[in-house]
Amino acid sequence: MTELKAARAQLAAASAENNEPQGLLDRRLSARDLMEKLQLPRMQRFKFHDWPLIADQPLNWVQSDPALIPATSKDDEVIKVTQFGQTTVHVNLPQKLQDQGVILTDIFTAAREHQELFEKFFMTAIKPDENLLTAYHLAYLNAGLFLYIPKNVEIEKPIEAEIIQDSTQDEPLVSHILVIADRGSKVKFIQHLATVGEKANPANMMIELMAQENSEIDFSSLDEFGPHTHTYFKRRADIGRDAHVEWAVGLMNDGNTVGDMDSELLGEGGYANSKMIATTTHDQEVGVNNRVTNRGKHTTGLINQRGVILEDSELIFNGIGQIIHGAHGAKADQQNRVLIMSDKARGDANPILLIDENDVEAGHAASVGPVDPHQMYYLMSRGIPRKQAERMVIRGFLGAVLSAIPSKDVRNKLIAILERKLTDGQQD
């Protein structure tokens, strides 16, 4: 109890130093209390409970040196925000969008200056009492972004967010992105996660997408954390009536990673399409739950996961489609496919359907195995070397998600990372 009191006192002092409103402090303290009672989350067929996912240190406010990261583009037409560790290096939101009421800022400025929106939506899709890591996230939150798109505002150009972990210092990255798309609004959001530095740090990364009635959110993420980062991510969308959410994720971290993707179809006619590709190398371990829950009538929930496993690594995909009783006319479909490129690699693709309604459509497909020998024969018979042919087949295998990323630059960057990981991980 003495340890808990000391932790609460330290959080209160850190919150005051950061000039946080009382409401956020109260929620931090409540979450810290929950940490004494909650357990780590579970994942089917995947063990991660001995990973260092919680930093053994207090909440600190540290500055990161922007000179350590690539220079940010000065193009005023690019909607972009860059955070290096806890430091917001750059925010560019064109005046036209500001005049329309669009808000793009760091999470703590939002807590202070946009309290009504912040309190209404922050950590309401993801609840702090879900598990030990969600409670830790709220208690020790130290970075993040806030985006609000007002009613009927359509943002044509993608919003780009560079989130760079500062591992030149011994500091965890506990980051939260909150996107609120009000009724009838449309937005494309592209996130790039990267690491600078070689120190071992945990990253606790959460995203909440609040898609209100008839809104559209396209969320793409290129995850590229370094080899010394143990990552826990949780990404959830609350999807209202006739709202539309597209996820397109390239999971290219070099370190061990475990996480959840969740789409909650709450309103009638909602649509969610959750697409992910992952590549693992060396002795890396990655486990992902990708879940879509149909709660509203005539909702559509789709999952498409594809992974490539090289060397001694492990990749587990759990696809979970659930249709709740009363969700008449709902549709749930999923594909989970994994290519195993090494005799030492370990992988699984587990489709799970939980159906509690009769008037629905539901289906799934799963496969785990090596590259198709017929495709390899076709390419090699035309003079293409084996390793290059393997990479070509893998590129085609992952193409369904690659093509869904709206930014050509991000697609090209993802392809370059993929090529590097495949080249490094191909056996001699």
C-alpha positions as CSV (number, residue, x, y, z in Angstrom):
1,M,0.0,0.0,0.0
2,T,2.9,2.3,0.7
3,E,4.2,1.7,-2.8
4,L,0.8,2.5,-4.3
5,K,0.6,5.8,-2.3
6,A,4.0,6.8,-3.5
7,A,3.1,6.0,-7.1
8,R,-0.1,8.1,-6.8
9,A,1.8,11.0,-5.3
10,Q,4.3,10.8,-8.1
11,L,1.6,10.8,-10.8
12,A,-0.1,13.8,-9.2
13,A,3.2,15.7,-9.2
14,A,3.9,14.8,-12.8
15,S,0.3,15.7,-13.9
16,A,0.7,19.1,-12.2
17,E,4.0,19.7,-13.9
18,N,2.3,19.0,-17.2
19,N,-0.5,21.4,-16.4
20,E,-3.2,18.7,-16.8
21,P,-6.8,19.3,-15.9
22,Q,-8.2,17.6,-12.8
23,G,-10.3,15.2,-14.8
24,L,-7.3,13.7,-16.4
25,L,-5.4,13.4,-13.1
26,D,-8.4,11.7,-11.5
27,R,-8.5,9.2,-14.4
28,R,-4.7,8.6,-14.1
29,L,-5.0,7.8,-10.4
30,S,-8.0,5.5,-10.9
31,A,-6.1,3.6,-13.6
32,R,-3.1,3.3,-11.3
33,D,-5.3,1.7,-8.6
34,L,-6.7,-0.7,-11.3
35,M,-3.1,-1.8,-12.0
36,E,-3.1,-3.5,-8.6
37,K,-6.0,-5.7,-9.5
38,L,-5.8,-6.5,-13.2
39,Q,-3.9,-9.2,-15.2
40,L,-2.1,-9.1,-18.5
41,P,-4.4,-9.8,-21.6
42,R,-4.6,-13.3,-23.0
43,M,-4.0,-14.3,-26.6
44,Q,-4.8,-17.7,-27.9
45,R,-1.8,-19.9,-28.7
46,F,0.7,-17.1,-28.0
47,K,2.9,-16.5,-24.9
48,F,4.2,-13.1,-24.1
49,H,3.7,-12.7,-20.3
50,D,7.4,-12.6,-19.6
51,W,8.0,-9.6,-21.9
52,P,9.0,-6.3,-20.4
53,L,5.9,-4.4,-21.5
54,I,5.7,-2.2,-18.4
55,A,8.6,0.2,-17.6
56,D,9.8,0.0,-14.0
57,Q,10.0,3.8,-13.6
58,P,7.8,6.8,-12.8
59,L,6.0,9.2,-15.2
60,N,8.7,11.6,-16.5
61,W,8.6,14.5,-18.8
62,V,11.6,14.5,-21.1
63,Q,12.5,16.5,-24.2
64,S,13.9,14.8,-27.3
65,D,16.3,16.5,-29.7
66,P,14.7,17.1,-33.2
67,A,18.2,17.1,-34.7
68,L,18.3,13.3,-34.3
69,I,15.5,12.7,-36.7
70,P,15.1,13.5,-40.5
71,A,14.1,17.0,-41.3
72,T,10.3,17.6,-41.6
73,S,8.9,18.7,-45.0
74,K,8.1,22.4,-45.1
75,D,5.3,22.0,-47.7
76,D,2.4,24.0,-46.4
77,E,0.0,21.9,-48.4
78,V,0.9,18.7,-46.6
79,I,-1.2,18.0,-43.5
80,K,1.4,16.5,-41.1
81,V,2.3,16.1,-37.5
82,T,5.6,14.8,-36.1
83,Q,6.2,13.6,-32.6
84,F,9.7,12.4,-31.4
85,G,9.2,10.7,-28.1
86,Q,7.1,13.2,-26.0
87,T,8.2,16.2,-28.1
88,T,5.8,17.5,-30.7
89,V,8.3,18.7,-33.4
90,H,5.9,19.9,-36.1
91,V,2.2,20.4,-36.7
92,N,0.9,21.7,-40.1
93,L,-2.8,22.1,-40.5
94,P,-3.8,24.4,-43.4
95,Q,-5.7,27.5,-42.3
96,K,-8.6,26.5,-44.5
97,L,-9.2,23.4,-42.4
98,Q,-8.7,25.3,-39.2
99,D,-11.4,27.7,-40.3
100,Q,-13.7,24.8,-40.9
101,G,-13.2,23.7,-37.3
102,V,-10.7,20.8,-37.8
103,I,-8.5,20.3,-34.7
104,L,-5.1,18.6,-34.9
105,T,-3.0,18.8,-31.8
106,D,-1.1,16.8,-29.2
107,I,-3.2,14.8,-26.7
108,F,-2.4,17.0,-23.7
109,T,-3.3,20.3,-25.4
110,A,-6.6,18.6,-26.3
111,A,-7.2,17.7,-22.7
112,R,-6.6,21.3,-21.7
113,E,-8.2,23.3,-24.5
114,H,-10.9,21.0,-25.8
115,Q,-12.1,19.4,-22.6
116,E,-15.6,18.7,-23.7
117,L,-14.6,16.6,-26.7
118,F,-11.7,15.0,-24.9
119,E,-13.7,13.9,-21.9
120,K,-16.6,12.7,-24.1
121,F,-14.5,10.4,-26.2
122,F,-11.0,9.7,-24.7
123,M,-10.7,6.0,-23.6
124,T,-14.3,5.3,-24.1
125,A,-13.8,2.8,-26.9
126,I,-10.8,1.3,-25.1
127,K,-11.6,1.0,-21.4
128,P,-8.8,1.3,-18.8
129,D,-10.2,-1.7,-16.9
130,E,-9.9,-4.2,-19.8
131,N,-6.5,-5.4,-18.7
132,L,-3.3,-4.5,-16.9
133,L,-1.8,-2.9,-20.0
134,T,-4.8,-0.6,-20.7
135,A,-4.7,0.6,-17.1
136,Y,-1.0,1.2,-17.4
137,H,-1.6,3.1,-20.6
138,L,-3.9,5.6,-19.0
139,A,-1.9,6.0,-15.8
140,Y,1.4,6.6,-17.5
141,L,0.3,8.2,-20.8
142,N,3.2,10.5,-22.0
143,A,2.5,11.2,-25.7
144,G,-0.2,11.2,-28.3
145,L,-2.4,13.0,-30.9
146,F,-5.9,14.3,-31.1
147,L,-7.8,14.9,-34.3
148,Y,-11.4,16.2,-34.7
149,I,-13.2,16.6,-38.0
150,P,-16.5,18.5,-37.7
151,K,-19.8,17.6,-39.2
152,N,-19.9,17.2,-43.0
153,V,-16.2,18.3,-43.4
154,E,-14.4,16.2,-46.0
155,I,-10.6,16.3,-45.9
156,E,-9.3,15.3,-49.3
157,K,-5.6,15.0,-48.6
158,P,-4.4,12.3,-46.1
159,I,-3.3,13.5,-42.7
160,E,0.2,12.1,-42.0
161,A,1.5,11.4,-38.5
162,E,5.2,10.5,-37.8
163,I,5.5,8.9,-34.4
164,I,9.1,8.3,-33.6
165,Q,10.2,6.5,-30.4
166,D,13.2,8.1,-28.7
167,S,15.3,5.2,-27.7
168,T,18.4,7.3,-27.2
169,Q,16.9,7.6,-23.7
170,D,15.6,5.1,-21.2
171,E,12.0,6.1,-21.5
172,P,8.9,4.1,-22.5
173,L,6.6,5.5,-25.2
174,V,3.0,5.4,-24.0
175,S,1.1,7.0,-26.9
176,H,-2.6,7.5,-27.6
177,I,-4.2,8.7,-30.9
178,L,-7.8,9.8,-30.7
179,V,-9.6,10.5,-34.0
180,I,-13.2,11.8,-33.9
181,A,-15.0,11.9,-37.2
182,D,-18.3,13.8,-36.7
183,R,-21.5,13.0,-38.7
184,G,-20.9,13.0,-42.4
185,S,-17.2,13.8,-42.3
186,K,-14.4,12.0,-44.2
187,V,-10.7,11.7,-43.5
188,K,-7.7,9.6,-44.4
189,F,-5.1,9.2,-41.7
190,I,-1.6,7.7,-42.2
191,Q,0.6,6.8,-39.3
192,H,4.3,5.8,-39.4
193,L,5.9,4.4,-36.3
194,A,9.7,4.3,-36.1
195,T,12.6,4.2,-33.6
196,V,15.7,6.2,-33.2
197,G,18.3,4.9,-30.8
198,E,19.3,1.4,-29.5
199,K,18.1,1.4,-25.9
200,A,15.6,-1.2,-24.9
201,N,12.2,0.4,-24.2
202,P,8.6,-0.8,-24.2
203,A,6.0,0.9,-26.5
204,N,2.4,1.0,-25.4
205,M,0.4,2.3,-28.4
206,M,-3.3,2.8,-28.5
207,I,-5.7,4.2,-31.2
208,E,-9.4,5.1,-30.9
209,L,-11.4,5.9,-34.0
210,M,-14.8,7.3,-33.3
211,A,-16.7,7.1,-36.5
212,Q,-20.0,8.9,-36.1
213,E,-23.1,8.5,-38.3
214,N,-22.4,8.4,-42.0
215,S,-18.7,9.3,-41.5
216,E,-15.7,7.6,-43.2
217,I,-12.2,7.0,-41.7
218,D,-9.4,5.4,-43.7
219,F,-6.6,4.6,-41.3
220,S,-3.3,3.3,-42.6
221,S,-0.3,2.4,-40.4
222,L,3.3,1.5,-41.2
223,D,4.8,0.0,-38.0
224,E,8.6,0.0,-38.1
225,F,9.7,0.0,-34.4
226,G,13.3,-1.2,-33.8
227,P,14.6,-4.6,-32.6
228,H,15.0,-3.5,-29.0
229,T,11.4,-2.4,-28.6
230,H,8.7,-4.7,-27.0
231,T,5.4,-3.4,-28.4
232,Y,1.8,-3.7,-27.1
233,F,-0.8,-2.1,-29.4
234,K,-4.5,-1.8,-29.1
235,R,-6.5,-0.2,-32.0
236,R,-10.3,0.1,-31.8
237,A,-13.0,1.7,-33.9
238,D,-16.5,2.5,-32.7
239,I,-18.5,2.7,-35.9
240,G,-21.9,4.4,-35.9
241,R,-24.9,4.1,-38.2
242,D,-23.9,3.9,-41.9
243,A,-20.3,4.8,-41.0
244,H,-17.4,3.3,-42.8
245,V,-13.9,2.4,-41.4
246,E,-11.0,1.0,-43.4
247,W,-7.9,-0.3,-41.6
248,A,-4.7,-1.0,-43.6
249,V,-1.7,-2.0,-41.5
250,G,1.8,-3.0,-42.4
251,L,3.2,-4.6,-39.3
252,M,7.0,-4.4,-40.0
253,N,8.4,-4.0,-36.5
254,D,11.8,-5.7,-35.9
255,G,11.1,-6.4,-32.2
256,N,8.6,-8.6,-30.4
257,T,5.0,-7.4,-30.8
258,V,1.6,-8.3,-29.5
259,G,-1.7,-6.5,-30.1
260,D,-5.4,-6.2,-30.8
261,M,-7.3,-4.7,-33.7
262,D,-11.0,-4.2,-32.9
263,S,-13.9,-2.8,-35.0
264,E,-17.2,-2.4,-33.1
265,L,-20.1,-2.1,-35.6
266,L,-22.5,-0.3,-33.3
267,G,-25.0,1.3,-35.7
268,E,-27.2,-0.1,-38.5
269,G,-25.5,-0.3,-41.9
270,G,-22.0,0.2,-40.5
271,Y,-19.0,-1.2,-42.5
272,A,-15.5,-2.2,-41.3
273,N,-12.7,-3.7,-43.4
274,S,-9.6,-4.7,-41.4
275,K,-6.6,-5.5,-43.5
276,M,-3.1,-6.3,-42.2
277,I,0.2,-7.7,-43.4
278,A,3.1,-8.8,-41.2
279,T,6.6,-10.0,-41.8
280,T,8.7,-11.6,-39.1
281,T,12.5,-12.3,-39.2
282,H,15.3,-13.6,-37.0
283,D,13.9,-14.9,-33.6
284,Q,11.1,-12.3,-33.5
285,E,7.7,-13.2,-32.0
286,V,4.5,-11.5,-33.1
287,G,0.9,-12.2,-32.1
288,V,-2.2,-10.4,-33.3
289,N,-5.9,-10.6,-32.6
290,N,-8.0,-9.0,-35.4
291,R,-11.6,-8.8,-34.3
292,V,-14.8,-7.4,-35.9
293,T,-18.0,-7.4,-33.9
294,N,-21.4,-6.9,-35.7
295,R,-23.8,-5.3,-33.2
296,G,-26.0,-3.3,-35.5
297,K,-28.4,-4.6,-38.1
298,H,-27.2,-5.0,-41.7
299,T,-23.5,-4.3,-40.8
300,T,-20.5,-5.7,-42.7
301,G,-17.3,-6.8,-41.0
302,L,-14.4,-8.0,-43.1
303,I,-10.9,-9.2,-42.0
304,N,-8.0,-9.9,-44.4
305,Q,-4.7,-10.9,-42.7
306,R,-1.6,-12.1,-44.5
307,G,1.8,-12.9,-43.0
308,V,5.3,-14.0,-44.0
309,I,7.5,-15.8,-41.5
310,L,11.2,-16.2,-42.0
311,E,14.2,-17.7,-40.1
312,D,13.5,-18.6,-36.5
313,S,10.5,-16.3,-36.0
314,E,6.9,-16.8,-35.0
315,L,3.7,-15.2,-36.2
316,I,0.2,-15.9,-34.9
317,F,-2.9,-14.5,-36.5
318,N,-6.2,-14.8,-34.7
319,G,-9.2,-13.6,-36.8
320,I,-12.3,-13.2,-34.7
321,G,-15.7,-12.4,-36.3
322,Q,-18.6,-12.1,-34.0
323,I,-22.3,-11.4,-34.8
324,I,-24.4,-10.4,-31.7
325,H,-27.9,-11.6,-31.2
326,G,-30.3,-9.1,-32.9
327,A,-27.8,-8.1,-35.7
328,H,-30.2,-9.2,-38.5
329,G,-28.8,-9.1,-42.0
330,A,-25.2,-8.8,-40.8
331,K,-22.2,-10.1,-42.8
332,A,-18.9,-11.4,-41.4
333,D,-16.1,-12.7,-43.6
334,Q,-12.4,-13.3,-42.9
335,Q,-9.2,-14.6,-44.5
336,N,-6.1,-15.4,-42.5
337,R,-3.2,-16.6,-44.6
338,V,0.4,-17.2,-43.6
339,L,3.5,-18.2,-45.7
340,I,6.2,-20.1,-43.8
341,M,9.6,-19.6,-45.5
342,S,11.8,-21.6,-43.1
343,D,11.8,-25.0,-41.5
344,K,12.5,-23.3,-38.1
345,A,9.7,-20.8,-38.4
346,R,6.5,-21.2,-36.4
347,G,3.1,-19.8,-37.4
348,D,-0.6,-20.2,-37.2
349,A,-3.8,-18.6,-38.7
350,N,-6.8,-19.2,-36.5
351,P,-10.2,-18.1,-37.8
352,I,-12.9,-17.8,-35.1
353,L,-16.6,-17.2,-35.8
354,L,-19.0,-16.5,-33.0
355,I,-22.5,-16.3,-34.4
356,D,-25.6,-15.7,-32.2
357,E,-28.1,-14.8,-35.0
358,N,-29.7,-16.8,-37.8
359,D,-30.4,-14.2,-40.5
360,V,-26.7,-13.5,-41.3
361,E,-23.9,-14.3,-43.7
362,A,-20.6,-15.6,-42.3
363,G,-17.5,-17.3,-43.7
364,H,-13.8,-17.8,-43.2
365,A,-10.7,-19.1,-44.8
366,A,-7.3,-19.9,-43.4
367,S,-4.0,-21.3,-44.8
368,V,-0.5,-21.9,-43.4
369,G,2.2,-23.2,-45.7
370,P,5.1,-22.6,-48.0
371,V,5.2,-20.6,-51.3
372,D,3.2,-22.3,-54.1
373,P,5.6,-24.5,-56.0
374,H,3.7,-24.0,-59.3
375,Q,4.2,-20.2,-59.1
376,M,7.9,-20.7,-58.3
377,Y,8.3,-23.1,-61.2
378,Y,6.6,-20.7,-63.6
379,L,8.9,-17.8,-62.6
380,M,12.1,-19.8,-62.4
381,S,11.4,-21.4,-65.8
382,R,11.7,-17.9,-67.2
383,G,15.2,-17.4,-65.8
384,I,14.3,-15.6,-62.6
385,P,16.6,-16.6,-59.7
386,R,15.0,-18.5,-56.9
387,K,15.3,-15.8,-54.2
388,Q,14.0,-13.1,-56.5
389,A,11.1,-15.3,-57.5
390,E,10.2,-15.9,-53.9
391,R,10.1,-12.2,-53.2
392,M,7.9,-11.7,-56.3
393,V,5.4,-14.3,-55.1
394,I,5.4,-12.8,-51.6
395,R,4.8,-9.3,-53.0
396,G,1.8,-10.7,-54.9
397,F,0.6,-12.5,-51.8
398,L,0.6,-9.3,-49.8
399,G,-0.8,-7.1,-52.6
400,A,-4.3,-7.0,-51.2
401,V,-3.2,-4.8,-48.3
402,L,-0.4,-3.0,-50.1
403,S,-2.8,-1.6,-52.7
404,A,-5.2,-0.4,-50.0
405,I,-2.8,2.2,-48.6
406,P,-3.9,5.6,-50.1
407,S,-0.5,7.3,-50.1
408,K,1.9,6.3,-52.9
409,D,4.9,7.4,-50.8
410,V,3.8,5.2,-47.9
411,R,3.2,2.3,-50.2
412,N,6.7,2.6,-51.6
413,K,8.2,2.9,-48.2
414,L,6.4,-0.2,-47.0
415,I,7.5,-2.1,-50.1
416,A,11.1,-1.0,-49.5
417,I,10.9,-2.2,-45.8
418,L,9.4,-5.4,-47.0
419,E,12.1,-6.0,-49.5
420,R,14.8,-5.4,-46.9
421,K,13.2,-7.8,-44.4
422,L,12.7,-10.5,-47.0
423,T,16.3,-10.1,-48.3
424,D,17.7,-10.2,-44.7
425,G,15.5,-13.2,-43.8
426,Q,15.9,-15.4,-46.8
427,Q,17.9,-18.5,-46.1
428,D,21.1,-19.3,-48.0
